[in-house]
Amino acid sequence: MTTQMRSDVIGSPDAPAGRIFRPTRRVLSPAHWIWAGLLGSVLACPACAQENWNPFSRAPRDPIEQGRVDSANDPAEAINRSIFKANKFFDDIILKPVARAYVERVSPEVRQGIHNFINNVGEPVVFANDVLQGNVERAWNTTQRFAVNTTIGVVGFVDVADKWGRPHHYADLGQTLGVWGIAPGPAVQIPILGPSDLRDAFGLATTSLAGTLALQGTIGNVVSYTQLGATGMDDIDYRSKLLPNTDALEKTSKDLYASIRLIKAQLRAQLVEEGKAGRVSRDGGNIADAAHQ
């Protein structure tokens, strides 16, 4: 299990929605996007026009019905479970041990500075999606955050903007598509990145491709390597915060795959509602940071 849309669990399936996943910002290789595109093409054709592909268009009456709705939204469940198993293996042998070492050897103050820096690196993408969503207030908040933290905040290591009443929020293209009224589509598992849906996988791939095309030349290469490094640190930093909760979930959940699929879908649905409302919540309590793209 990894942090994808970074993704990752902070509690049990019964935990409050805003504290379970957070969307992650990632830089992927072309091979990952080719895989996502091929799988998406296979799954999309029969599904996109059908309202029942959005399992959260209505509230299920009971847990059994919820399970049926989830399964109906996961036509490639056998394949997804296999990918989930591989992702879990990767998490167990690499990501989780590194995250534990990170907590033990790096001070809380330094870890918070790294977290702030990662948020600052991602602010241009947040701004672009704020604009696409028509959220003028959130776009202005993001602009101020980036300007203040990049200068006074020492390239973002100190979140001065938050102290000045301009809290961080997250936005990505998957959320933007949801704000535009596009249903999430069937569930998918992305290698390394973890649980997602067709809409969010398409948004992630498009954002990565756009970034690759936009960042050309020497300066672009520097920015690309900076983003890649920030992504790696983001994975480790966020995974470290999840350790107690994911350990508990693995012990208590009867079906870890189904639990994570449900939690992630609910969190992403709420993230879309946050975008529609134009709300800005404080870092650490908002749905976006709870839902790691």
C-alpha positions, 0 to 999 in steps of 0.5 A, a space after each residue: 500500500 502506498 501513498 497516492 491520490 498519494 493514497 495512504 490511510 490514517 485510520 479505520 474505515 469508520 474514522 472521520 473522512 478528513 483524516 484518512 487520505 490526502 492527495 499526493 503530487 508525483 512525478 512519474 515515468 512515461 511507463 506509468 502513464 502508458 499503463 494508466 492510459 491503456 487501463 483507463 481506455 479499457 475500463 472507460 468505454 462502457 462506464 463513463 456514460 452511466 450514472 451508477 459508476 459514481 458510487 457516492 451519488 446516494 448514501 447506501 442504506 447499510 454496509 452490505 449495500 455499500 460493499 455491493 456499490 463498491 464492487 460494482 464500481 470496481 470491474 477490474 477488481 481481480 487485477 486491482 487486487 493483484 496490483 494492490 498486493 504488489 504495492 503493499 509488498 513495496 510499502 512493507 519492504 521499502 517505504 515503511 522501513 525508510 519512514 520509520 528511520 526518518 522519524 527516528 533520525 530526523 527531528 520534528 522541526 526539520 520534518 515540519 520544514 521539509 513538509 512546508 517546502 514540499 507544499 510550497 513546491 506544489 503551489 503553482 499546480 494548486 494555483 492552476 487548478 484553482 483558476 480552472 475551477 473558477 475559485 478566484 479567492 482560493 487562487 489569490 490565497 495560493 498566490 500570496 502563499 507562494 510569494 510570501 513563503 518563497 521569499 520570507 519563508 526561505 523557499 518555503 521551509 517556514 510557512 509564514 503565510 499560514 501564520 498570516 492567515 493564509 492557510 494551505 489547501 490542495 487542488 489537483 486536476 482530478 478535483 478540477 474534473 470533479 468540480 466540472 461535473 465529471 464522475 470518478 469512473 471505475 476504481 483503479 490501482 496504479 503501480 507504486 502510487 496506489 488506489 485511485 479512479 479513472 478520473 483522477 488517474 487521467 488528471 494525474 497523467 495529464 498534469 505530469 505530461 503538461 509539466 514535462 512539456 512545459 519544463 524544457 531546457 536547463 532551467 526546466 531540468 533543474 525544476 524537474 529534478 527539484 520536483 522529483 526530489 520533493 516528491 520523494 521526500 513527500 512520500 517519506 515524510 507523509 508515510 512517517 505520519 501514517 505509521 501508527 494508523 496504518 499499522 492499526 488498520 492492517 490489524 483491524 480490517 477484515 479486507 484491507 483492499 476494500 477498506 482502503 478503496 472505500 475510504 479513498 473514494 469517499 475522501 476524493 468525493 469530499 475533496 471535490 465538494 470542497 473545491 465546489 464550495 471554494 473552501 480553504 481549510 487549515 493544513 493538517 485538517 483539510 480533506 486534501 492533506 488527508 487524501 495523499 494524489 
